[in-house]
């Protein structure tokens, strides 16, 4: 072997050596006999370096996995012998191999097993067992091989094949694996189980590592072998014995969990679980409070969860089968576990609690199905409810300012508890409401002296009731009087108690979240609106010391105002005055740290827009307020644009351009307040926005930071086309001219949707403008598309593909808006060039999205120009180019009907042919029958069949025919 290349296998080797080692590995994979060198190195222990040994196993693995069938019988025998020789050596070596080498060797054994067991190596396991006997190192390898075999046969987490052939391979593998497991069950599983028992018995007191490995194997195999081989007295007694041995009990727990999880007859399952429980209980394992090993308790909780869910699954089957007596017995067994379940659910360790939630959830599902609950069951529901309320509480360690992995796990755990709370609401909504009300009122009466986590959870519970007790459109304060009164009382307490002043971010945020969640309350009791508005506007909300609170409050404030716009009228000008300083544009040079980020300010501007537009003021007053809002932005914009033009330093240029972009974005956001009922015109605000347009458009001619500035102005234009209607049209030509100057693929790609929007909205009104800018736009597009790019530059290729799609989308918009004259009036040469690009898009580029668009364009052009009175020469173009395109595109190798977009492209191709037939009639059929299809050497009967399908009145018939 290339010793120099092998040096690169060491993780500490430099990059060049590592690169060389990788290249060498690729070379050996292709080589015919390199695997033999590696096999020899392993069998004769030539190398002592661990990385080289691992490398040799990798080469063997590749050979077995991908090229095994190419080997002769003798060569295959050599691989078998190499592995067995290596295995024998393991028991004689002074030191065991590193774990990563043993695992890789086990994988190679497992690959050989799935390849050879059914044919050439039926004694696979017996051969291995005869070598290893009860030697500890041999047993270690034997158990690793068993786990690797299970992973190949059962573990669906292992990705076995590439995506393309995934489904075919999956079916093949599933069949092969079923056959392998069936054969193993017949031929060797009883012997394997016996070997596990011997290993456990031999090593349980003197080698915990091997015992745990063996328990893991039993747990893995139990899901697909005959359960009676394991679920019998000698095995179960041994496993239960392990439950009392500290170093073994976690693995024993997992093993018992797998046994309980195994599908079996419901009555037998109940008996098995009950017998396990009796022994576990008598061993003192149900006394949770005596146990301080949380790792073990987490596994034990998972086991109890498995037993509970197994019993519930049995109960469900028995009810379905109508066996009420057995179902009742099973229900009693379930009830007997509830006390233990509650102990685990309430445990201070969240992992232990989280592991039992499934049982808890399913138990509540049973109670939901019962016609009436016993006193004990009602007490259980209440106990679960109290446990959930307690466990929802943050602990002292939670870091609100810098949330890490632990915090993320608690948030996920809270989501699980929320599901329990929702299920509790289905079982007993009255009890849930009463419990929450009691906790809420008690806590809020003394919030000043209560710890933050208890105050937060009290408000959180009120918040969670909104989803737990569902109503349509948030109508919590009408309908059911008891519920409406309870929620109304709690909301009144929330907003009048002064708890919004609590000095902890979690309480503050929960207050605002809840106020917005129950915004309908303020329609019922509007007298509380000023109190809540003040909370939003002062140091509790938008001026809070925490940026996180300020940011979230900005969004919630916008939602609050939007939802209560009818009730906001008395407060509009006061609110606008109070938020004025929050809307100031922060230029880079003032060094002042603004309270809100620019993203947060967007919400404040939108809120201001909503307040003005939805007010009951006259149009004149609205215009004054909107001008007051937008004028400071326009003035700042002019000053900053001048500064940008003179700025030398690139960082400063970027900062100024960002600031200018924010100004445009803020103005844009205010326009979101307008609607069909409240248009810009009706509110008298057209002039203000036209002034904004005139202020912002000069930024398009700024040579610096073009991408940022153009992007902002383009977005503003999109908004103005919607809001200002035709008043925006005079600005479009010069804006377009500036945007087409010095543009790149991305600029064009983003500019075209703007033109499409104008075309689709104003149609013939913009026809003269479109005719004028049609060719300049196309020249800009073609220029970018023809730019040379490096062969392997993926991003440049993708940009061109996206631009090509945008170009075709533009042509589709023009033809689809009934403005084919825009194309027709470009002169014969240009028209021809455009048409050829569409043909090229339909046939030559393997991009089904673009192909679909091109066929839509062709269909439309045939519909508009394909009749007897169409443009001169177009009929020839149809027969010489469009008809061939409809056949050449689907015949391309890249046209993949397994792809959904390609199927849509084919469908549009069918529509194009149908449209040609519709416009040209029998002449089209005659051309296909006598000229075109014979030129492709198509058989006469298929030509006949094709033309008949094409003439069917139902377009679906032809589409389906074409697919086949």
N, C-alpha and C positions, 0 to 999 in steps of 0.2 A: 504493500500500500504506500501511497504518497505520504511519507512521514512529515514532510513540511506542511502539507495541507492539514494533516491531523492535528498539528499544533493549534490551529484555529478553532478547535472544538472546545478549548479551555475558555470558560466565560470571561476570564481576565485578559484574553488575547486581544491584540489591537484590531481595529476594524478591517484592515487589509487581510490579515490572517483569517478572520472570521468569514470574510467574503469568499476567500479562497476555499475554505472548508465547505461552505455552502455549495459553491460551484462543483467541488469534488463530489459531494453527496449526490447532486443532480446527475453528474457523470456516471457514478456507480449505479444509480437507479436504472439508467438506460443500458449499461453494459450487460453483456450476455452472462459473464461468469464471475462478476465481482462478488456476488453473494457467496460464492464458494470460498473466496479468500476470507470473508467475514465469518463464515461458518467454521472454517478451520481455526481462525484466531480464537473463537469462543470455545470450541471443543478442546483446544490444546492450551488454553489460558495464556496465549502469547503476550497479551498486553496487560499491564497492571493498572493503567490509567482508566479511571471510571468513565470518563467522557468518551474514550475510544470504544470501551465495551458497549456503552449505550448506543453509540453510533453503529456498531456492528449489528446490534439487534434491530436498529431502525432499517438498515439495508435489508436484513432478512424479512422484516415485517412487510416492506414494500414488495419484495419478491412473492411472498405468500399471498398478499392481498390482491396484487394486480397481475402477476405474471406466472402464477403457479401452474396453470394449465399448459404452459409452453415447455415445462420441464419433463424430462424422461422419467420413467419409473425409478431408475437408479438414482437420479438426482433428488427425486422426492423422498426416497428412502434415506438419502444422505442428510436431508434437513431433519427428518424424524430422529435419526441417530445422533445428530449434533445436539439437539435439544435434550435428549435423554442423557447424553454424556455430560453436558453442562450441568444438568440437574444432579447427577451422581457426584460431580465435583463439589457441589455446594455443601455436601455433608462432610467433606474431608478438609475443605479450606480452613486455615487457622482463624480467619475473620469472615463474618457474613458479608455478602455484597450489600452495597448501599440500597436503600429502599427504592429509589427511582429506577435502579437497574432491575431489581426483582419485579417491580410492577410492569416494566416494559417486557421482560421475559414472559411474564404471565399473559400479557396481551398477545404475544407471538404464539404461545401455546394455544390460546383460545381461538385465534384465527385458523391455526392448523386443525383444531378440533372441528370447527364448523365446516371446513373444507373436506376433511377426511373421515370423520366419524361414521358416516353412513356407508362409506365404501371401503376405504383401505385401512382404517384404524379403529375397528369396533372395540378393541381392548384398550382404548386411550386411557381411561381412568384406572383400569386394573394395572396397566404397565407403570403408570405414575405411582400408584399405591405400593406396588411391589418394590419400587426403587426407594421410596421415602420411608416406608414402614412407620415407626413412631419417632423417628429422629426429629428433634425440634426444628432444625433448619429445613429439613425436608417437608415437615408438616406445614411450616410457614409458607413454602412455595406452593404446596398442594392447595392450601386454602386461598392463596392469591389467584391461582389458576381457576379455581371454582368461581370466585367473584368475577373474574374476567369473562368466563364462559357465560355466567348469568347476564352480564352486561351486554354481551353479543346477542343473547337469545331473547332477553326480556326488556332490558332498560331502553325505553324509547327516548331518553334524553341524549343517547349517543347518536350523533349525526353520522349516518353510514354512507350517504351518497350525495352527489351534487344535486342542486335544485332541479336541473332540467329533466333528469331521469328519475326524479324522486318518487313519483307515484307508481311507476312501473316497478322500480326497484323495491319499493315498500311492499307491493303485493308479492313479488318473488321472495323477498326476505321473510315475510309473514308466513308464507307456505313452507319455506325451508325450515324456519324456526319451529313451526308446529310439528313438522315431521321429526326434527331432532329431539324435541321434548318428548314426543310420544315414544320414540325409540329408547330414549334414556329411561323413561318411566318403566318400560318393559324390561330393559336389559341390565340397568346398573343402579337405579336410584335406591332400591333397598340396601344394596351394598354400601353406597355412599353414605346413607343415613346411619348405617351401622358404624362406619368409620368415624362419623362425627361424634357418635355417642362414646366411642372408645377414646377419641381425642379429649372430649370434655371430661370424661372420667379420669383419664390419665393426668391431665394438666391443670384441673380446676384449683388445686391447692398450691401448685408450685410454679405455674407459668401463666400469670393472668393475661399477658399479651396474647398468647396463642388461644387461650380460652375465649377471650373477647372476639378475636378474629373468627373463631369457629361459630360463636353465637351469631355473628353478623351473617355468616354463610347460611346458617339455619333460617334466620329471618328472611334472607333474600329468596331462598328456594321454596319456602313454605307456601308462597303464593301460587305455585304451579305444580306442586307434587301432591300426592295423596296425603291428606291431613292426618289420617290415622297413624301414619308412620311417626309423626311428631307429637300429635295431641294424644299421647297415651301416658299411662301412669309413670313409667320409668323416666321418660323425657321430662314431663311436666314437673315431677317431683324434683328432678335435678335442677331445672330452671328456677323453681321456687326456692330451692336451697341457695342458688346464686343470688337471689334477691336480698339475702341477708349478708352477703359478702361485699364489703365496700367497693373493692376494685372491679367487681363483676356486675354489680346490680344495674348499672346504666344500660349495658349491652343486653342483659337479661330482660330488662324492661322493654327495650325495643323489640326483642325477639318475641316476647309474649304479645306485644302490640300486633306484630305481623300475624301471629297465630289467630288472635281475636278478629283481625281484619279479614281473614280468609272467608270467602263466600261458602255458606253451607245451609243446610235445612234450618229454618227458624227455631224449631223446638230444640234441636241439638245445639244450636248456637247459644240459646238461653241457658241450657244446662252447663255448657262449657264455661260460659262467663261466670255463672253463679258459683261453680265449683272453684274457679280461680279466685273469685272474690272472698269466698269463705277462708281459703288458706291464707291469702294476703292479709285479711283482717285479723286472723288469729296470730299471724306473725307480727302484728302491731304496726303494719304499714299504713293503716288508715288514720293513725294519730299524727296528723300533719304538724300540729304545734310542737311535737317532740323532735321534729326533724329540722336540722339547720343546713343541710347540704342542698343548696338551691339547684345545682346542676342535676342532681338525682331527681329532685322534686319536679323539675321541668319535664324530664322523661316520664316520671310517674304520672304527671298530669296528662301527658299525651296518651299514656296507657289507659287511664280512667276515662278519658275522652273517647278513646277507641271502644272501650267496653260499653260505655253509655250509648254511643251511636250505633254499635252492633245490636244492642237490645232494642233500640228504637226501630232499626231496620227490620228486625224480627217482628216486632209489634205491628208494623205497617203491613208486612206480608200476611201475618195471621188474620188481621182485620179484613184484608182483601180476600183471603181464602174463606172467610166466614167462621173461623175457629175462635169463637168468643171466649171460651174457657181458657185456652192457652194464651190468648191475647191478654186476658185479665191477669194471669200469672206473670206474664212478661212485664205488664205495666207495674205490677207490685215490685218486681225486681228493679225496674227503672226508678221508681219512687224511693226505694231503699238506698239508692246511690246519690240522691239529691243533696243530702247533708254533706257528703264528702265533696261533691261538685261545688257546693257553696263555699266550703273551706278553701278549696283551690282557687275559686273565682276571686275571692276577697284577699288572697295572699298578696303581701306587699310587693313581691317580685312580679313584674308585668309579664315576663315570659311564661311563668307558671300559670298565671291567670289567663293569658292569651290562649294557651294550649287547651283549655277546657271550654272555650266559648262555643265551639261547634256542638258539643253535647247540650250545653245550656240552651242554645238557639233551637235545636231540634226538640228538646223537651217542651219548650214554650209552644212549638208548632203542634205537638200532641195536645196540649191543654186547649189550644185554640179550636181543635176539632171536637172536643168533648162538649156535650150538651150542657152540663153543669159541673162546677168545680166543688170538690170537697173542701172543708175548712183547712185541712193540711195543705192542699194544693194552692189555696188562696194565700196561705202563709208563705208557701214556697215562692209564689209570684212576688209577694211583697219583699221577701228576703233577697231575691235576685235584683229587684228594683233598687233596694238600698245598697246592695253590693256595687251595682253599675254606677250609681250616683257617687259612691265613695271612690271607686276606681277611676272615674273621669277626672278626679282632682289632680292638678299638677303637684309635683313634689318640690322640695326646697332646692334641689340641685338643678332644676330645669333652667337652662341659660337662654333668656329671651333675647339678649342682644346679639348673641353669636350662636345660632342654632346649628348643632352638628349632627352626627349620626344617631346619638342617643335620643336627641330631641325628635328627629325624623321618625324614629321607631315608636316613640310615644304618640306622635300624631297619627301614625298608622293604627296603633292599638286603640286610640280614641275612636277611629272610624269603625273598628270592629264592635266597640261598645255601643256606638250609635245604632248599629244594626240590631243589637239586643234590645235597645230602648224602643226602636220601631216595632220590633216583634212583641214587646211587652204591651205597647199601645194597642196592638191587634187583639191581645188576649183580654186586657182589662183597661180600656181607655179611662174609665172613671177613676180607678185606683191610681193610675199614672198621674193624672191631672191633680188628684188630691195630694199625692206624695210630693210632687214638684211644688205645688202651692205651699205646702207646709214648710218645706226646706227653704223655699224662696222668701216667704214672709219672715220666717225666723231669722234668716241671715240678714235680710235688708233692714230689719228693725235696728240691728246693732252693727251696721257695716263699718262704722268708724273704729270699732274695737275688734273686728274680726280679721283673721289672716287673709291675705290677698287671694290664695288659692280657693278658699271657701266662698268668697264673694264671687270670684270668676265663675265657679262651677254653678252657683245658684242662678246667675244670669244666663249661663250657657244652657242650663236645663230648660229655661223659658224659651231660649232661641230654638232648641231642638224640638220642642213641642210643635213648632210650626210644620215640621215634616212628619213628625210621629202621628199627629192628628190631622190628616190631610183634608183640605177643603178646596173648592174650585176658586181660582183667581184670588187666593189670599183672603177670602171672606171669613176671617176668624171671628169677626165681631157681629155676626148676624146668624140666624138659624138657631141651633141648639142653645137655649137660654143659659143653662148651667155652665156650658163650656165657654160661651161668649162672655158671661159675667166674670168667670174665673180669670180668663186671659185679660179682660179689660181691667180688672182690679190689679193684676200683677203689673201690667204696663203702666197703669197710673202710679203705682208704688215706685216702679223703676224710674220714671221721669220726675217724680216729685221728691224722692228720698234724698237727692243730692249725691247719690253714689257715683255720678259722672265725675265728681271731683276726687275720687279715690286715687291715691298716688301709686298706681302700678299699671304698666302698659297693658297687661293682659285684661285687666278689668275695664280700662278705658275702651280698648278695642271691642270687647264683648258688648259693652253698652251701646256703642254706635252700630255694630252689626245687628243687634237686636232691634234697635229703634227703626232701622231701615227694613229689616225683615217684616216687622209689623206696622208698616207705614199706614195701613188702613185704619189703625187705631186713631190717628190724628184727624181722620175724616169724621170720626164719631165724637172725639173730644178735641176740637181744634184749639181750645184755650191753652194747650200745652206746647203748641208749635214754637212760640217765642223762646221758651225755656230751652228747647232742644236746639233751636237755631243758635242761641248764644253759646251752648256747649260746643257746637261744631266750629264756631267762629273764634273762640278765645283759646286760652292756654290749654284747654282740655282736648281740643281737636286740631284745627289747622295751625295753631301756634304752639303745639306741644313741644316739649324738649326733645322727644324721640323722633328722628326722621321716619322711622317705620310707621309710627302712629300718624304723623302728618300726611304721609303718602297714602295710606289706606283711607284716612278720613276724607282726603280730596275726592277719591272715587265715590265713597259712600255719600258724601254731601251732594255730589252731582245726582246720584240716584234718588236721594231723599227729595230734593227740589223737583226733579222731573216727575216723581210719582204724586207729589202734592201740589202740582202747579196751580190748581184751581183755588187752593187755600193760601197761596203765597202773596197775593196782591197787596195786602196791607204792609208787607215787609220789604218789598222789592228795592226801593231806593236806599233804605237803611242797609240792607245786605250788600248792595252794589258798592256803597261807600266803604263798608267794613272790609270788603275783599280787594279793594283797589290796590293796596300796597303789595298784595300777594301776586298780582298779575304783572308786576313790573318786569320788563325784559332785563336780564342781567348781562350787560356787555362784559367781555372778558377783562377789560382793563380796570374795572372799579374794585376788584379784589374782594367784593362783598359776597359773603356766602348766603345765597337766597334761602328762604325757609323751605321753598318747594322746588323740586326738580322740574325740568321743562316738561317731562311726561305728566307730572302732577298738575302743572299749570294748565295743561290741555283740558283737564276736567273742570278747572275753575272757569276757564273761558267758556266752555260749553255751558256750564251752569249759568253764567252771566247771560249768555245768549238765550237760554231757555226762559230765564226770569223776564227778560225784555220782550221776547216774542210772544210768550203766553200771557202777558199782562193784559189788564183790561184798559190800558191807556189808548189814547188816540194814535193814529199813524204818525202824526207830527211829533208827539212825545216819544214814541218808540224810536223815531229817526234820531232825535236829539240824544237819547240814551245810547243808541248803537254808535253814533258818531263819537260820543264821549269815550266809549269803550275802545274804538278802533283807531282814533286819531293818534294817541300816544304811540301806538305800534307803527303807524305810517311815518311819524316824525322820526322815531328812532331808526326805522329802516333806512330812510334817506341818509341820515348821518353815518350810519354804520357802513352803508354801501360805498360812500365816499372814502371812508377810512380803509375799506378793503382794497379799493382801487390803488391806494397809495402804499399799502402794506408791503414790506420787503420780506420779512421773516415768514417762513412757511407755516410754522406752528400758529403764529398770530393770524395768518390768513385763514387757517382752518377754524380757529376759534371764532373769528368774525363771521365766517360763512355759516357756521353752525348757528350762531346767534340770529343771523338774518333768516335762516331756514325756520328757526323756532317762531320768529315773528309771523312769517307766512302761515306756518302751521296753526298758530293761535287764531289768526283771522279766519282761516279755513274752518277751524273747529266751531267757531261761533255760528257758522251757517248751518250746522247740523240741527239747530233748533227749529228751522223752517219746515213746513210740511205742506201738503196739498190744501189744508184748511187755512194755514197761515203762511202765505207765500211772501217772498221778499217784496214784491210789488205792493201787496195789500198792507204790509207793515210799513211802507214808505221808505224802505231801506236800500232800494236799488242804487241810488246815487252814492251812498257810503261805500258799497262794495265795488262800484265802478271806479271810485277814487282809489280804493285798495289796488284794483287791477292796474291802474295807471302808475301807482307807486311801485308795485312789485315787478312789472314787466321789464323795466330797464336792467334788472339783474340778469336777464337772459343774455345781454350783450357783454356782460363782465367776462373778461378772458381768464380770470382766476377762479379756482374752485368750481369749475363749471358743473361737475356732476352733482354736487350738493345743492347748488342754487337752482339748477334746472329741475331737479327732482321736486323741490318744494313748490316752485312756481307751477310746474305741471299738475301737481296734486290740487293746487288752488284753482287752476283752470277747470279741472274735472268737476270740482264742486260748483264753480260759477256757471258752467254749462247747465247743470241741474237747476241752480237757483235763479239765475238771471235770464234764462231762456235766450231769445234772439238778441237781447241787449248786449250779449257777450260777443256777438259775431264780428263787429268791427275790429276787435282786438286780435282775432284769430290769425289773419294773414301775417302780420308782422311778427307775432309770437312764433308762428311756424317757421318763418324765414330764419329767425335767430336760432331756433332749436335744431335746424337742419345744418347749421354751420359747424364745421370741424367735429362732426359727431362720430361716435364709435358704435359698435354693434349694440351695446347695452342701451345707449341713448335712443337709438332708432327703435329698438324693441319696446321701450317705454313710451316713446312718442306716438307710435302707431295706434295704441288703444285710445289715445286722445282724439285722433282723427276719426277713428271708427265711431267713437261716441258722438262726435259732431255729425258725422254722415248719417248714422242711424236716427238721430234725434231730429235734425233739420231737413234731411233729404234734399229735395230740389232747391230749397233756399240756398244751400251751399254749393250747388252744382258749378256755378262759374268759378268759385274759389278752388274747388277740387280739380276742375279741368286745368286751372293755371298751375297748381302745385303738384299735379299727378306725376309728371315726368321728373321734376327736380327731386321728389321723394324717391321715385324708383331709381334714379341715377345714384342717389346717396346709398340706397340699399344694395344695388348691384356692386358699387364701388367697394363696400365693406365685404360683401360675399366673395369678391374676386381677390381680396388681399391674400397673399401667400401665408400659410401657417406651417409651423413645424409638424412633422408627421404624427408625433406622439403627444401633441399638445391637446389634452382632453378638454380643458376648459374653453379653449378657442373654438374647438369643434362643436362643443355644446352651445356656445354663444351663437355660432353661425346657424346651427339647427333651430334655435329659438327664434332668431331673426327671420329665417326662412318661413317658419310657421306664422310669425306676425305679418309678414308680407302677404302670404296667402289669405290670412284672416282679413286683411285690409281689402283685398280684391273681392273676397266673399261678401264683405259689408257693402261695398260699392254696388256689386251686381244684385245683391239681395235687397238693397234699398230702392231698386227700380231705377238706377242711374247708370245704365250701361252706356249712355251717351258720353259719360266722362271718359270711358275707355275709347269709344268709337271716334271721338273727336281728336284723338292724339296723332292722327296721320297714319297711313297704312303701314309704314315700316315699324313704327312704335307698337301699333296694335299687334302686328305679327310677332314682335319680340315678346310682348306680354303673354300672348297665347302660348308661345313655345315654352315659356318658363312654367306655365301651368301644366302643360303636357309632361315636361321634365319632372315636375314635382309629383305628378301622379304615378310616374313610371320609375324614374331613375333613383330617387332617394329612398332608402329603406326606413322611412319614418311614417308609420301608418296614420298618425294624427294629421300630418301635412297631406298625405295621400287622400284621406277622407275629405279634407277641405277642398283639394283640387278637383275632385270629382263633383263636389257640390257646385263649384264655380262652373265647371264644364256643363253640368245639367242646366244651370240657370242660363248660360249663354246660348245653349241649344234651344231652350224654351223661348228666349227673346229673339234670337237671330236665325234660328234653324228652319223657319218656314220658307215658303216660296218667295216672300217679299223681303227676305233678310239681306244683309250687306253682300255685295258682289264677292264671290270667291269663298264665302263662309261654308257653303254646302260642300265644296271640295275639301276644305279644311276638316270638316266633320268626318268625311270618308277616309281621307289620307292620314289623319292624325288622331282624332278623338276615338274613332272606332278601334284602331289598333291599340291605343292606350288601354282601353277596357279589357283587352286580352293579354297584352304584354305585362301589365302590372301584376295580375294574379299568377302569371306563369313564372315570375321571378322566384328564385330560391329563398330570398329573404321574406317573401310574403307568407307569414306564418299564421295559419288559421287557428292555432291554439291560443293566439293572442286576441283579447277582446277588441282592442282598437282596430286590428286588421280585419276582423269580422265586420266592424262598422264601415271600414273603407270599402270592403267588397260589396256591402249593401248599397253604398252610394254609387259604386261602379255599375251595379245593376240598374239603379235609378237612371243613370246617364244613358245606358243602352235603351231603356224603356222610353225615355224622353226623345231620343233620336227616332225610334220607331213611331212614336206619337206624331212627331213633326214631319217626318219624311214618308211615312206610310209604306205601301208595298215596295217602293223603290229601295228602301233600306233592306227589306227581306231579300229582295232580288240580288242586291250587292253582296250580302253575307253568303247567300246560297251559291251564287255563280262566280264571285270573284274572290272575296277576302278569305273565307274559311277554307275553300279548296287550296288557296296559296299556302295555307299552314299545314297541308296534308291531313286535314280532318276527314274521317270516314263519312261517306254520304249519309248513313243512317243517323250518325250523331249530329250532323248539320241539320237534318230534318227535325230531329228531336229538339235541338237548341232553338230553331226558328219557331217551332210550335209553342215552346214554353214562353218565348219572347212575345208572342202574339196573344197570350192569355190576358183577359181584361184585368184579372186580379194580380197586382204587382207582386204580392207575396209569393205566388206560385213560381215566378221567375227568379226571385231572390233565393228561394229555397233550392231551386234547380241549380243555380249558379254555385251555391255552397257545396252541393254534392259533386 
